[in-house]
Amino acid sequence: MEWNCTLTENRLSDYLDGSLSREEAAAFSAHAATCVDCAKLVAAVGGLVTRMQKVELLAAPPMLVSRIIDATSGPRKQTAGWKNWFAWAPALLQPRFLMGIGTVAATILILLYTAGGSPVHWKHADLSPSAVLRTANRQAHLTFAKSAKFVNDLRVVYEIQTRLQPDSEPSPAPPAGQNPAPGSKPQEKSQTSPNPGHSQARTGTMLASMAGAMPLQTFLR
Amino acid sequence: MEPDAQLVQECLRGDGPSWEELVRRHARRVFNLCYRFTGNATDADDLSQEVFLRIYKTLPSYKASYGAFATWLTSVTRNLLVDHYRRTRRDRLTDSIDDESMPQLEEKRSSARTPDKIAEAGELSAQIQQGLAQLSPELREAVILRDLQGFDYSEIQVVLQVPEGTVKSRINRGRIELARILGDMGLRPA
């Protein structure tokens, strides 16, 4: 059977759809195998058709169906009764909302415990506005005082560390043959300080510094 | 009786949920047909609503013996699309005169894209949309109905109201033309 480029172009979709007779399909294939242009055309159109048939439908706009219903049969009836009140509830079951709700609940609990102890031990009198205000005021002052104490303690510890620093430095290497016995504690070095008078002076200063923080600690107790 | 025809009967008896179900089943397909033909999501949205408004008004005239409901719905959609095309033709001509430099810019941008990027699924859909926009309306609607909407030749014949030979010819020419356009844009065959 004779076949040419015009026939290839005209019957291309029939060939791709498989609706050519066996004889026509054989002649089509034989021609496409020898004609470069026709081979390119068959490959291009065949590839395009395959790809297009794989393209999925685009999603319609979310409110399209609602708008159509509203425009035709009128606005839909709202869910009757109490169910209407909880129509939004299923949306809260999404993980992000659940995590958010959990975080908020934990934050509120922490704030409540910080403000006035466990809610389990609250009494009716604790809930009066004046009591709440007093408790909140007291807790605010206590929190501030605790913070101040913490900072002061840090300062004292830092000062102690700073003053003990020279003692904790390694002493010059002892002469040969006088290595400390294995297992001896490093603190023994500071106990055998060559200048005990200097160490006593430092300890006195330290105690004086700590005494500066004492009134606050006493107040807090 | 096909499920759609059953729903239509229930709609005609005044059953609201059946109408909603019918809309829900076909809205996506109608929207896609409108979008592929117009290339504009807003127009497609408006036209989809217009289609269902017309269907709602003319539902009593539908008979199951005429063929599948989807085919009838597609005929209505296609007629509205043709009306829309004719209505907006003057606007498009004005726009094309105003934007004479645009096709050159578009052409440069398209040819600069690498085939690998074009092969991505979303990109493919966009490329096909660009190619379809350059086809004549007769070829465009035939290709959309056959290759993107999956109708068979006899259904397309009913929708377009032309002989089967014309349907086949339009689909064939549309495919070849679209492949040429996409080839110029750098899309390689699968």
Interface residues (C-beta under 8 A of the other chain):
Chain A: E9 N10 R11 L12 S13 D14 L41 A43 A44 V45 G46 G47 L48 V49 T50 R51 M52 Q53 V55 L57 L58 A59 A60 P61 L64 V65 R67 I68 I69 A71 T72 S73 R76
Chain B: G16 W19 E20 V23 R24 A27 R28 R29 F31 N32 Y35 A41 D45 S48 Q49 F52 L53 Y56 A121 L124 S125 I128 V143 D147 L148 G150 K168 I171 N172 R175 I176 L178 A179 R180 L182 G183 L187 R188 P189 A190
